Amino acid sequence: MKIVIVFPTRTEAKRFTHPQVIVEICGVGLTAAAYNTQKIIARHQPDWLIMAGIAGVYSHSPYKLGDVVLISSESEADLGFFTPSGFSHLADLKLEMEFSVQKEWGCPYVSSNFGFPLAKSNSMNAAMAPFVEIIGVDVENMEGAAFFQVCLNEKQPFLQMRSISNMVKIGDDNWDFTGAILALTKGLNSLVAQLLTEKSEVR
């Protein structure tokens, strides 16, 4: 089985190593994530592609700093227009143009059977943007929506794991990089072990 794990930054990847896993870096933000995810799929054609990184958590979410979650859905939350009544997502606007915009993408491969809680996520280039819809959303990151779209379009089996490093609060600099990356590494090792075990059992 070929498993590739893609991290946005080398900092998030620095503690992870596994003899049966290929590690790639996609860069920060939606554009870099989309471009490099496409290249990674073409280069490796993996059985599983996993995005892994840190994330911020919204105050209403049940999750807390240090928790590790699998992402069940992503939204490109800051894609839209500011209008006289405030921000509107592009999918909610009626424009005289022919195009298709999806508001949310789900991961068909994720399951609580992996032993991690499932979380809904916003992806944004503008981190902590105060105008996006956060009701029913747990965490935010800067790459996941692009990763989801590319994988779904390429019919690539995928998962996304995030460890929570900070609260989504402007001016709050209390980020626990060390703890979040340690938790992420532990979570990834558990997830990889499960995927490899499932493959051996199928044989």
Backbone as numpy.savetxt, mean C-alpha at the origin, in Angstrom:
# Nx Ny Nz CAx CAy CAz Cx Cy Cz
8.69 -21.14 -6.11 7.85 -19.94 -6.11 8.72 -18.69 -6.11
8.36 -17.74 -6.96 9.11 -16.49 -7.02 8.30 -15.39 -6.31
8.87 -14.86 -5.25 8.26 -13.77 -4.49 9.14 -12.54 -4.62
8.54 -11.43 -4.98 9.25 -10.15 -5.04 8.58 -9.19 -4.07
9.38 -8.55 -3.24 8.86 -7.52 -2.33 9.43 -6.18 -2.78
8.53 -5.22 -2.98 8.93 -3.89 -3.41 8.68 -2.91 -2.28
9.71 -2.15 -1.95 9.64 -1.13 -0.91 9.73 0.25 -1.57
9.04 1.25 -1.05 9.22 2.60 -1.58 10.64 3.13 -1.38
11.25 2.84 -0.23 12.58 3.39 0.07 13.52 2.30 0.60
14.80 2.55 0.48 15.79 1.62 1.02 15.75 1.61 2.55
15.31 2.71 3.15 15.17 2.75 4.61 14.18 1.71 5.09
13.04 1.60 4.41 12.02 0.63 4.80 12.49 -0.81 4.55
13.40 -0.97 3.61 13.88 -2.31 3.23 15.10 -2.76 4.01
15.71 -1.88 4.79 17.06 -2.13 5.29 17.20 -3.32 6.22
16.13 -3.74 6.90 16.24 -4.85 7.84 15.73 -6.17 7.25
15.19 -6.13 6.05 14.62 -7.35 5.48 15.59 -8.04 4.53
15.76 -9.33 4.74 16.50 -10.16 3.80 15.98 -11.58 3.91
15.89 -12.24 2.77 15.38 -13.61 2.73 15.98 -14.29 1.51
16.53 -15.50 1.67 17.20 -16.16 0.54 16.27 -16.51 -0.62
14.97 -16.55 -0.37 14.02 -16.93 -1.42 13.17 -15.76 -1.91
13.58 -14.55 -1.56 12.80 -13.37 -1.92 13.68 -12.35 -2.63
13.16 -11.79 -3.71 13.83 -10.71 -4.43 13.31 -9.38 -3.88
14.21 -8.46 -3.59 13.85 -7.15 -3.06 14.07 -6.09 -4.13
13.07 -5.24 -4.33 13.15 -4.13 -5.27 12.73 -2.84 -4.57
13.16 -1.69 -5.11 12.78 -0.38 -4.60 12.01 0.34 -5.71
10.84 0.88 -5.37 10.02 1.52 -6.40 10.09 3.04 -6.38
10.56 3.62 -5.27 10.56 5.07 -5.16 9.29 5.55 -4.48
9.30 6.83 -4.10 8.20 7.43 -3.34 7.22 8.13 -4.28
5.94 7.96 -4.00 4.91 8.66 -4.77 4.25 7.76 -5.80
3.08 8.22 -6.28 2.27 7.42 -7.17 2.91 7.22 -8.54
3.56 8.24 -9.08 4.16 8.12 -10.41 5.31 7.13 -10.40
6.22 7.26 -9.44 7.35 6.33 -9.35 6.88 4.91 -9.10
5.87 4.77 -8.24 5.36 3.43 -7.92 4.75 2.77 -9.15
3.97 3.51 -9.93 3.35 2.95 -11.12 4.40 2.53 -12.14
5.33 3.42 -12.43 6.36 3.13 -13.43 7.21 1.92 -13.05
7.67 1.91 -11.81 8.58 0.84 -11.40 7.87 -0.48 -11.13
6.61 -0.43 -10.68 5.86 -1.68 -10.53 5.70 -2.37 -11.87
5.38 -1.60 -12.90 5.26 -2.16 -14.25 6.56 -2.83 -14.69
7.68 -2.15 -14.45 8.98 -2.70 -14.84 9.31 -3.97 -14.05
8.99 -3.97 -12.76 9.29 -5.12 -11.90 8.50 -6.35 -12.35
7.24 -6.15 -12.68 6.43 -7.27 -13.15 7.00 -7.83 -14.45
7.34 -6.95 -15.39 7.89 -7.40 -16.66 9.22 -8.12 -16.49
10.05 -7.62 -15.56 11.38 -8.21 -15.37 11.33 -9.56 -14.68
10.51 -9.68 -13.65 10.55 -10.87 -12.80 9.40 -11.85 -13.04
8.25 -11.35 -13.48 7.05 -12.18 -13.62 6.86 -13.06 -12.36
6.70 -12.42 -11.21 6.65 -13.18 -9.95 5.32 -13.91 -9.74
5.38 -14.92 -8.89 4.14 -15.56 -8.45 3.39 -14.64 -7.50
4.15 -13.95 -6.64 3.58 -12.97 -5.71 4.41 -11.70 -5.75
3.74 -10.56 -5.84 4.39 -9.26 -5.72 3.80 -8.58 -4.49
4.66 -8.21 -3.56 4.22 -7.62 -2.29 4.82 -6.22 -2.16
3.97 -5.24 -1.94 4.46 -3.91 -1.58 4.52 -3.83 -0.06
5.60 -3.27 0.47 5.77 -3.18 1.91 6.35 -1.82 2.28
5.78 -1.22 3.32 6.29 0.07 3.75 5.58 0.54 5.01
5.91 1.74 5.42 5.27 2.34 6.58 4.04 3.14 6.15
3.20 3.50 7.11 1.99 4.26 6.81 1.59 5.09 8.02
0.81 6.12 7.75 0.20 6.89 8.82 -1.18 6.36 9.12
-1.65 6.56 10.35 -2.96 6.05 10.75 -3.87 7.22 11.12
-5.14 7.14 10.70 -6.11 8.18 11.05 -6.58 7.98 12.49
-6.94 9.07 13.14 -7.24 9.03 14.57 -8.46 8.16 14.90
-9.39 8.03 13.96 -10.60 7.23 14.22 -10.38 5.74 13.99
-9.24 5.37 13.43 -8.97 3.97 13.13 -8.70 3.18 14.42
-9.04 1.90 14.44 -8.73 1.09 15.62 -7.25 0.72 15.73
-6.49 0.98 14.68 -5.08 0.60 14.70 -4.22 1.68 15.34
-3.05 1.26 15.79 -2.16 2.17 16.52 -0.73 2.01 16.04
0.15 2.89 16.53 1.55 2.83 16.13 2.14 1.45 16.43
2.86 0.93 15.47 3.49 -0.38 15.61 2.67 -1.53 15.05
1.38 -1.30 14.78 0.56 -2.36 14.20 0.98 -2.62 12.75
0.78 -3.86 12.33 1.06 -4.26 10.95 -0.24 -4.74 10.32
-0.57 -4.19 9.16 -1.83 -4.52 8.51 -1.60 -4.91 7.06
-2.54 -5.69 6.52 -2.61 -5.92 5.09 -3.69 -5.00 4.53
-3.42 -4.43 3.37 -4.33 -3.44 2.80 -5.36 -4.13 1.90
-6.63 -3.93 2.24 -7.70 -4.56 1.48 -8.17 -3.69 0.32
-8.04 -2.37 0.46 -8.46 -1.48 -0.63 -7.65 -0.19 -0.60
-7.56 0.43 -1.77 -6.84 1.69 -1.93 -7.69 2.69 -2.69
-7.51 3.96 -2.35 -8.14 5.06 -3.08 -7.10 6.13 -3.38
-7.07 6.61 -4.62 -6.21 7.74 -4.97 -6.95 9.00 -4.52
-6.84 9.29 -3.24 -7.80 10.16 -2.56 -7.70 11.63 -2.92
-6.54 12.09 -3.39 -6.41 13.52 -3.69 -6.52 13.81 -5.18
-7.10 12.89 -5.95 -7.32 13.10 -7.38 -8.66 13.80 -7.57
-8.64 15.06 -7.97 -9.89 15.77 -8.13 -9.71 17.27 -8.30
-10.77 18.00 -7.98 -10.81 19.44 -8.16 -11.27 20.12 -6.89
-10.77 21.33 -6.68 -11.35 22.20 -5.67 -12.45 23.02 -6.35
-13.61 23.02 -5.73 -14.77 23.76 -6.24 -15.18 24.79 -5.18
-16.14 25.66 -5.50 -16.60 26.63 -4.50 -17.10 25.98 -3.21
-17.55 24.72 -3.31 -18.04 24.04 -2.11 -16.98 23.14 -1.46
-15.76 23.16 -2.00 -14.69 22.35 -1.43 -14.12 21.36 -2.42
-13.39 20.39 -1.93 -12.73 19.40 -2.78 -13.71 18.32 -3.20
-13.66 17.95 -4.47 -14.46 16.83 -4.98 -13.56 15.85 -5.71
-13.70 14.58 -5.41 -12.94 13.56 -6.12 -13.37 13.55 -7.57
-12.42 13.29 -8.45 -12.70 13.31 -9.88 -13.83 12.36 -10.26
-13.94 11.24 -9.56 -14.99 10.27 -9.86 -16.38 10.81 -9.55
-16.47 11.85 -8.72 -17.76 12.40 -8.32 -18.17 13.62 -9.13
-17.30 14.06 -10.04 -17.58 15.26 -10.83 -18.21 14.88 -12.17
-19.14 15.70 -12.62 -19.77 15.51 -13.92 -19.13 16.49 -14.90
-18.22 15.99 -15.70 -17.51 16.81 -16.68 -17.88 16.36 -18.09
-17.90 17.31 -19.01 -18.23 16.98 -20.40 -17.00 16.43 -21.11
-16.48 15.35 -20.58 -15.31 14.68 -21.16 -15.51 13.18 -21.01
-15.01 12.43 -21.98 -15.13 10.98 -21.93 -13.89 10.39 -21.27
-14.05 9.88 -20.05 -12.97 9.21 -19.34 -13.58 8.38 -18.23
-12.78 7.49 -17.71 -13.24 6.62 -16.63 -12.29 6.75 -15.44
-12.85 7.02 -14.27 -12.05 7.12 -13.05 -12.69 6.24 -11.99
-11.90 5.38 -11.42 -12.38 4.52 -10.35 -11.99 5.13 -9.01
-12.90 5.11 -8.07 -12.64 5.76 -6.79 -11.87 4.85 -5.84
-12.04 3.54 -5.96 -11.42 2.60 -5.04 -11.07 1.31 -5.76
-9.95 0.72 -5.36 -9.52 -0.56 -5.90 -9.36 -1.55 -4.75
-9.91 -2.74 -4.92 -9.78 -3.78 -3.91 -8.74 -4.80 -4.29
-8.18 -5.45 -3.29 -7.22 -6.53 -3.52 -7.96 -7.86 -3.43
-8.07 -8.61 -4.53 -8.81 -9.87 -4.51 -8.04 -11.02 -3.86
-6.79 -10.79 -3.51 -5.94 -11.86 -2.99 -5.77 -11.80 -1.48
-6.21 -10.72 -0.86 -5.97 -10.53 0.56 -7.00 -11.28 1.39
-6.57 -11.73 2.56 -7.46 -12.47 3.44 -6.97 -12.35 4.88
-7.90 -12.35 5.81 -7.52 -12.35 7.23 -6.89 -13.68 7.62
-6.99 -14.68 6.76 -6.36 -15.98 7.04 -4.84 -15.88 7.12
-4.28 -14.79 6.60 -2.83 -14.58 6.71 -2.43 -14.21 8.13
-3.40 -13.89 8.97 -3.11 -13.60 10.37 -2.86 -12.14 10.67
-3.13 -11.26 9.73 -2.96 -9.82 9.94 -4.30 -9.13 9.75
-4.55 -8.07 10.51 -5.80 -7.32 10.30 -5.80 -6.65 8.94
-7.00 -6.42 8.42 -7.15 -5.79 7.11 -7.52 -4.32 7.30
-6.95 -3.48 6.46 -7.17 -2.04 6.58 -7.47 -1.44 5.22
-8.30 -0.41 5.22 -8.55 0.38 4.01 -7.59 1.57 4.02
-7.11 1.93 2.82 -6.06 2.94 2.74 -6.36 4.01 1.70
-5.91 5.22 1.99 -5.82 6.30 1.02 -4.38 6.40 0.54
-4.22 6.66 -0.74 -2.90 6.97 -1.28 -2.91 8.39 -1.81
-1.85 9.15 -1.50 -1.80 10.54 -1.91 -0.38 10.96 -2.20
-0.23 11.87 -3.16 1.05 12.54 -3.31 1.20 13.65 -2.27
0.08 14.20 -1.83 0.09 15.24 -0.79 -0.24 14.58 0.54
0.79 14.11 1.24 0.56 13.42 2.52 -0.13 14.34 3.51
-1.03 13.75 4.29 -1.76 14.46 5.35 -2.66 15.58 4.80
-3.01 15.50 3.52 -3.90 16.53 2.96 -5.20 16.57 3.75
-5.60 17.74 4.25 -6.76 17.82 5.13 -8.10 17.78 4.41
-8.09 17.74 3.07 -9.35 17.85 2.32 -9.89 16.52 1.81
-9.17 15.42 1.97 -9.60 14.16 1.38 -10.61 13.44 2.28
-11.36 12.54 1.69 -12.35 11.76 2.42 -11.65 10.67 3.23
-11.90 10.65 4.54 -11.25 9.64 5.38 -12.24 8.77 6.15
-13.52 9.01 5.96 -14.53 8.19 6.66 -14.42 6.74 6.20
-14.29 5.83 7.15 -14.16 4.42 6.82 -12.80 3.99 6.34
-11.84 4.91 6.34 -10.47 4.61 5.90 -9.57 4.60 7.13
-8.62 3.67 7.15 -7.77 3.49 8.34 -6.42 4.17 8.25
-5.75 4.04 7.11 -4.36 4.49 7.00 -4.16 5.24 5.69
-3.00 5.89 5.58 -2.64 6.51 4.31 -1.18 6.26 3.99
-0.91 6.20 2.69 0.46 6.04 2.20 0.58 6.82 0.89
1.69 6.68 0.19 1.93 7.49 -1.00 2.14 6.68 -2.28
1.94 5.35 -2.22 2.22 4.52 -3.40 1.15 3.47 -3.71
0.38 3.07 -2.72 -0.44 1.87 -2.83 -1.46 1.86 -3.95
-2.14 2.99 -4.20 -3.17 3.02 -5.24 -2.58 2.75 -6.62
-1.42 3.30 -6.88 -0.75 3.04 -8.16 -0.34 1.57 -8.26
0.20 1.04 -7.19 0.59 -0.37 -7.14 -0.61 -1.27 -7.41
-1.74 -1.00 -6.75 -2.96 -1.79 -6.95 -3.39 -1.75 -8.41
-3.43 -0.55 -8.99 -3.92 -0.41 -10.37 -3.06 -1.20 -11.35
-1.75 -1.08 -11.23 -0.87 -1.79 -12.15 -1.02 -3.30 -12.00
-1.02 -3.78 -10.77 -1.14 -5.23 -10.54 -2.46 -5.77 -11.06
-3.55 -5.07 -10.80 -4.86 -5.51 -11.27 -4.91 -5.54 -12.80
-4.38 -4.49 -13.43 -4.40 -4.44 -14.89 -3.52 -5.52 -15.52
-2.44 -5.88 -14.84 -1.52 -6.89 -15.36 -1.88 -8.30 -14.89
-2.97 -8.40 -14.11 -3.39 -9.70 -13.56 -2.26 -10.35 -12.76
-1.57 -9.53 -11.98 -0.46 -9.96 -11.15 -0.94 -10.21 -9.72
-0.83 -11.43 -9.19 -1.18 -11.65 -7.78 -0.33 -10.76 -6.87
-0.99 -10.09 -5.93 -0.27 -9.10 -5.13 -0.89 -8.96 -3.74
-0.09 -8.42 -2.84 -0.51 -8.04 -1.51 0.22 -6.75 -1.14
-0.32 -6.03 -0.19 0.38 -4.86 0.34 0.34 -4.92 1.86
1.52 -4.80 2.46 1.65 -4.78 3.91 2.19 -3.43 4.35
1.58 -2.87 5.39 2.03 -1.60 5.93 2.13 -1.69 7.45
3.19 -1.11 7.99 3.30 -0.96 9.45 3.10 0.51 9.78
2.46 0.76 10.90 2.06 2.13 11.23 3.17 2.83 12.01
3.64 3.93 11.44 4.76 4.67 12.01 4.36 5.98 12.66
3.16 6.48 12.34 2.79 7.82 12.82 1.29 8.04 12.72
0.82 9.02 13.46 -0.55 9.51 13.32 -0.60 10.48 12.14
-1.70 10.48 11.43 -1.89 11.45 10.36 -2.37 12.75 11.01
-1.41 13.58 11.35 -1.71 14.83 12.04 -0.65 15.85 11.67
-1.07 16.93 11.05 -0.13 17.96 10.62 0.58 18.55 11.83
1.91 18.60 11.75 2.71 19.14 12.84 3.16 18.12 13.86
2.68 16.88 13.73 3.08 15.82 14.66 4.32 15.12 14.09
5.46 15.38 14.67 6.71 14.80 14.18 7.13 13.56 14.96
6.24 13.00 15.74 6.55 11.84 16.56 6.40 10.55 15.75
7.30 10.36 14.79 7.28 9.18 13.91 8.23 8.12 14.47
7.76 6.90 14.58 8.59 5.81 15.08 9.09 4.97 13.90
10.10 5.49 13.20 10.65 4.76 12.06 11.22 3.42 12.48
12.01 3.41 13.54 12.70 2.19 13.96 11.70 1.10 14.34
10.74 1.43 15.19 9.76 0.45 15.62 8.90 -0.05 14.48
8.50 0.86 13.59 7.65 0.47 12.46 8.40 -0.43 11.49
9.65 -0.14 11.24 10.42 -0.96 10.30 10.73 -2.33 10.90
10.99 -2.39 12.19 11.16 -3.69 12.85 9.88 -4.52 12.76
8.74 -3.89 13.02 7.46 -4.58 12.95 7.16 -5.04 11.52
7.47 -4.19 10.56 7.26 -4.54 9.16 8.11 -5.74 8.76
9.35 -5.75 9.17 10.25 -6.86 8.84 9.74 -8.17 9.44
9.32 -8.12 10.68 8.76 -9.32 11.32 7.51 -9.80 10.59
6.64 -8.86 10.23 5.43 -9.21 9.51 5.72 -9.83 8.16
6.69 -9.28 7.45 7.04 -9.81 6.14 7.58 -11.23 6.24
8.42 -11.46 7.23 8.96 -12.81 7.39 7.85 -13.83 7.64
6.86 -13.45 8.43 5.72 -14.33 8.68 4.91 -14.56 7.41
4.65 -13.49 6.66 3.86 -13.60 5.44 4.57 -14.47 4.40
5.86 -14.25 4.21 6.63 -15.04 3.25 6.63 -16.51 3.64
6.80 -16.80 4.93 6.78 -18.19 5.39 5.45 -18.86 5.06
4.36 -18.11 5.23 3.04 -18.67 4.90 2.90 -18.95 3.42
3.34 -18.02 2.58 3.22 -18.20 1.14 4.07 -19.38 0.66
5.26 -19.52 1.22 6.12 -20.65 0.83 5.56 -21.97 1.32
4.96 -21.97 2.51 4.36 -23.18 3.04 3.17 -23.62 2.20
2.34 -22.66 1.80 1.18 -22.98 0.98 1.60 -23.58 -0.35
2.68 -23.07 -0.92 3.17 -23.60 -2.20 3.65 -25.03 -2.04
4.37 -25.30 -0.96 4.89 -26.66 -0.75 3.77 -27.64 -0.48
2.71 -27.19 0.19 1.58 -28.06 0.47 0.80 -28.41 -0.80
0.74 -27.45 -1.74 0.06 -27.71 -3.00 0.77 -28.79 -3.79
2.09 -28.78 -3.74 2.87 -29.79 -4.43 2.63 -31.18 -3.83
